Amino acid sequence: MVDKANVYPKSGNNPTISNSDSSKSNLAVCFSGGGSRALTCAWGQMLGLSTLNLIEKARYISSVSGGTWASSIYTYLPDNITDDDLLGTYYPPENLSLIDGTGKLNVNNLHKYCLGQAPAGMGIEELVKWGAIFLVDNLFQKSNYKWLWAFLVGKFILEFDGLRAEGKNCWSSSKYFSLSLNYTTRHFPDGAPSTDDLFFVRSGRPFLIMNNNIMKNYDSNVVQLPNQVTPVSGGAQGQTPDATLIGGGSVESYGYSSTLDQESADSSPVEMTISQPYSLIDIVSTSSAFFAEAIANLIKTQVSDPEKKKALISQIEAQLKPEQKETLLAKAKEDFLDTLDIGEDILDIIGQYLENIVVKDLSFLDKIIPTYNYWPIGKVSQNQETRFTDGGTLDNTGVIGLLAQTDTGSSNQALINLVVFDNTETPLEKKNGNIIAASQAAPLFGIDFDTRNGTYQPFTEEQKEPANQAFKATSLITVFNNSEVSSGNTPFDNLVKGLYAASCGASSGEKQDDSNVNTEPAFYELSLTTVHNALANVTAGRAVKMIYIQNAKMMHWQNEIVDEQLKNEIADGQEESVEPFKAFKDFPYYNTIFKIGLEAKESNALSQMWAWAISDDSSPLKNKLQRFIENAAS
């Protein structure tokens, strides 16, 4: 049977709007990127919202990178796992403990299905070990190296909750994903996958938008095209300034990365060839593709250290099957056994190959960047092998993808309400009188923000020009009008000041005491209007109401912990230290790389802090967020 799929040109029916729950208001929750820190913050934010029965009021979720690790599992959670299993229960800070006790949460414990299991198993040593095993296992098919991060995502992010479904290769899945059985029955053409080969969205969940970017050449600062994948479809809506990358709409999610077998892709169904299922592994790994290069560099560092290399080689050897060792030995005899004095010791052979792969091969890092076949939606379409980057290399908030996916193209669109969780690792503070806050949102307002000193200004014309050496890729994602609104302040000025004021426990506009910064949750509500953005295909003039909530210390919560050992461990981790892997290091700003692996107590504490911020009566954010969501839903 010929593979077929529906396509959705951007000028036609919007599949995100028409297939999301129209009984809900235009309310979206955005979870930013940031690795295990972002996943853990999102875990606590979902728990807080669920505690108040608010998350089900959202029509959409939009997520990036580590936020997508959490949102994909939440959205596609199998029916045999309960929300209590996944999210747990909120405990006030006085009931958090390092030991068991009546009415207490022992933060050293994790339910086997809870979101904290992902970072608990994902320490750097484990990632390096399994990454190196993957490289050795694919030594003679180096074109497979691009699947390194997909393999690790499947193993460490999706497997523990049953969403991996390993396919014919260790990096692939045997299952596609879609919206629901009812949707497939009504919409899938002949030539679509069997419903037995699909993961479906759990009933009642918001409509999920997962974000990554596509680009032609590997460089984080080249023009990239925002791309989104949903339970229904995947594709880019806009186009790059030089039109070398064109979106034009989307194709049914199972058809993403297929090979188009016809010249046009502007009407349904299209004929195509599917070589392997486009799965949750694929979108979750590309949404967080930043880690592909990071893990590869960590492997390279370890192989370059003789002692660490020796330990790593032993770990790899212990995982190899007898037939794999035989293949390595036979190949080594061809490649270098006669010219290098390594005998037939399999450990020496593994070591030599690893060094060749990650140290001597100068193109190694280029090989591990994810690439997929891509074809645009339009009257003329062409297959092209395309690189995919982490969604956070352009917009790490999830806002631009949400706006692109819910845009009708009309100048008179319905207002949309956004709850944006910015789960950043950048501390909220003042330096030389300048507030450092909302830096991840800055490009959405056309602002170039320097987190080193808190200075910011609009992007220059040189920064917006791709051919100029001063070009910044983020200069092309402006979606909000940032004209002055009052007292010489712009909306972005107000956002920065409002977050700082809330963190100090003051209302926006009130004089705040700087000594109180990082006492309360940092949040600010503002009304905005979109400007035209061709890169993402966002229409000008749309009204947006947003409550922006930023990860920061919350000493009000921290000071109410009565377990002195736990309180002291958190405080010790917040002190200046050269130990990057120390427990609670930089809490709650866990480093994206060094803290990709989190102990149970580290992830439980961070998730519970956020659940407190959202659902506890003593948190100033609770009533504000509850009113915002309920007003949006009314």
Steps between C-alpha positions, in 0.01 A plus 500: 500500500622851417562725803267801501440796729294817520667838462387831645610809301526806723238680291241230567345331800712540814535144640608618845196721552250262341620193692559653842215513749279791385298479822801649677601864478813623325729422791849354462770393742862528380784303657847626413813301429785432736569126522429321827448828681222592256346153522501516880360852517228396253426196716436726800305750289277223364454368854403845629256558215352153542461553875275797420330321206628768264713320246202338333361847426784564254428436133869482404842415639810622316842377606869508419788262575484389867147638516415259219645211700234570762211601274536206259483249786210686662307518172555140389497340846373140465165430662648246743698779670305750711565872527584440866767253387644755257470824698467387861340715771577849622649522850544829686869576567470413868410144395805440284761276657807288431347212697166323513234634735123523537362763267849567361648476152836327515673692220745214450221288351350505149202307370613272217284691249551856623662764281797516734612159376636654179767724658563240773632256240670754279828583670787613282693177557204290384441718194868490406516124547194423291594763244841338458340156479276630222798638307693174527191298409459709182869521422462357152191703414606851594198649325308373804688736732233764439268280708719520811273740691181328377630175648571666835161677508319174436696323771503766772196722437223291344566140600412516871138593424459260207528752215813366330368190316843412361499446124725309267791722605594597855435868423164455330149419615247257360221751567387829350280740699170674432205667671241229562341188355198708404722747315678229300169339405362828368811645338765245405507409130563151365873437525524638856654296785290250692345631820691224680819685408405830665528667838190710572459812714358426840137607521441855624856623450569838338610496135878470494736711285865385505762736362828463312666682208633403161811633327722423205849542645618405846556822694292618793508856367379442146142565391273231638134437424265439797332162462224339703369148536160423654293184547339579163773643279856623468651785302620857479259782428737777391812535289855632532582849364675357194226238447754216502288333766126514452236350724166561343297288742516149643454131428332235713737428789573144389606632159759738634855414380358274228618516137253676273427293188339776293590849382234695688377494859210743504199267516408187693592224499861497385694187413822443688738233627552445872835339586450499877220631725522866595459446871496675836870419519561710189313813599606489866867453405504775237314738733798452735771449234736734688599198707624299201808718467533542878508124562739447208737758649481330840592167338789671323623649828488164676680317220774765506573424868700172531353395835140588412545337159613177665193490726268583210646225280442243776136609529452469123661157487268374773197594286617349171359169383744223393411549132572872527845428644572256218400759241722763662797265505455397137468859387802605707716248318410676176539853631798519731592176678814453288619858542422560867628288785168423666489124463153350515393668824143612443546786750790641298298467181200684648732771625665548164168519317351744754801727464471486121129584518484787744849649511670451163190533278462876464155460347370303798284778650348571161400135465291489819266791419152356422397509134171395342348514157283807467265627232292819509128530440422661165439460128869431450670292764835329522661250737802633685710360781465762772661562836283543807598713797382533856190719518675714759770623261240748371213528749545313826158597637266314261310823427591540133391145415172548685426821310597345165281193554193695609522778242209518254654765277215738579554856615216451748598189697368395837704602803726228637604463865848367578642359822874497433737312730856616439704230675831674455839438662578874498461639855253782553712778650633854467847583370622858510140610540379301197238227543580167338165341421290377205809461280348200323195707405705796379531400130120469476493876565785573258745540787866393522557424871844464662463271801851585619402849609126543444531753216272471200403685184308436177677284244689713249445483127841332469395231749188432292692454174598133443792596275650733761766376742301655784192288417314333786251227413270604785459846344249347256245377756341829609126440543389768750460875458744658746406866456488720808178459697538720809753725671754429229491126572450227242315173567836326537620763749187437704550123484855522632404740780182308583679168543753657734232677702298180545813314607548767769139455613392838361236589243609640166568872535552479877838582644665172584766410753789340311589294806172310449577385145445125449253483787180438302421355153598726208200569273347781299182540295492711185291566190672489162439528128674293235703640212544324167771235499570328168742246648226346715200621294350702785241762401507854638229642727410199712425575865692292753462493878795342675602411851874442493646291784875462542704240686670663798576441865197516730636546851147519641463132407856404589485656847190299588682166464527359854729204421826674593720259307302551179489878549875509561581284199301732273669807651844340469434427134416865443838615632782575258679172425731354238328161528259489201340172610443591864149422628264797448777692319351841402144398601262580332723601206637152438759512219360366173802273437661416835163445664339300220501221757316581823475309824148425618525760775615766252211444260239453775600826666485701177167353389347553846623861508310565178191315618504727807538812286190412299266329744582604858287771664812670636643558151417838339496330159214264581207743491646699212548193280168348601314820406691529172410146394140514620444836328644357179270200530186703571 
